[in-house]
Amino acid sequence: MILGVGLDVVDVAAFREQLELPGTAFGRAFTARERREAAGVNVAERLAARWGAKEAFIKAWSAALKGRPPVLGEVAWHEIEVVTDAWHRPGLALHADVAEAFANSVGQARIHVSLSHDGPVAQAIVVLESEAAADGAAGAGPGMKRTIPD
């Protein structure tokens, strides 16, 4: 069963400008691994897509909690980490307070992520699926689980 869906679109040029500002909050939003995986060509586009995934996750989580109050005050963005597997497929790793609050509010869920960036736009979509429903779905294997608590 789908618990929530989140979509975020990021203007890459505006994101790049904010990323380059001294003392920007984006300096704390990304983990060392995220910065390493985005290094090389198109760094702003890659980080913008990862930022979009973090925002999309919050939107999907919020949709899963419809009718209930939010469970976090301020989000520590680095606790929502975009990770990739050996084939560069994206997923999310949740850490610390975010992982605990998510597990307490939603339970076990699979987090599906897709990232894209083309020209001036980066985007991400996150789908939260109840693990009970996912376990019975064809093709849903253990490698699809992306919730990784500390």
C-alpha angles and dihedrals in degrees: 000000000000111000099183145341127212130186128185131182121198128199100227096205093052090044091050090052092051092045091056095051113109111252094011117169087234088073088071097037097075130062123227089255092053091051091048093050091048094047121116125036120008096014093162092050092049094047091045090056090049090049088051090053091053091050092044090052091054090049093049091047090049090051090051089055096049109156093020127088121258113272099212129057105199119008120231094215095200088064087069103066127185108219132177132213126227090283094049094252109151127238137158129252115198120206141189116334094004093053092048095045092046093050092046094048104036105016121213111352138161116236116212117194134186124183130192137172127181125164112312097357137069122184142178137191127200125193121191114207126187108248093225090059093042093053090061095045121104111256095012103132132172091264091070094068108103103172104108114175120197 
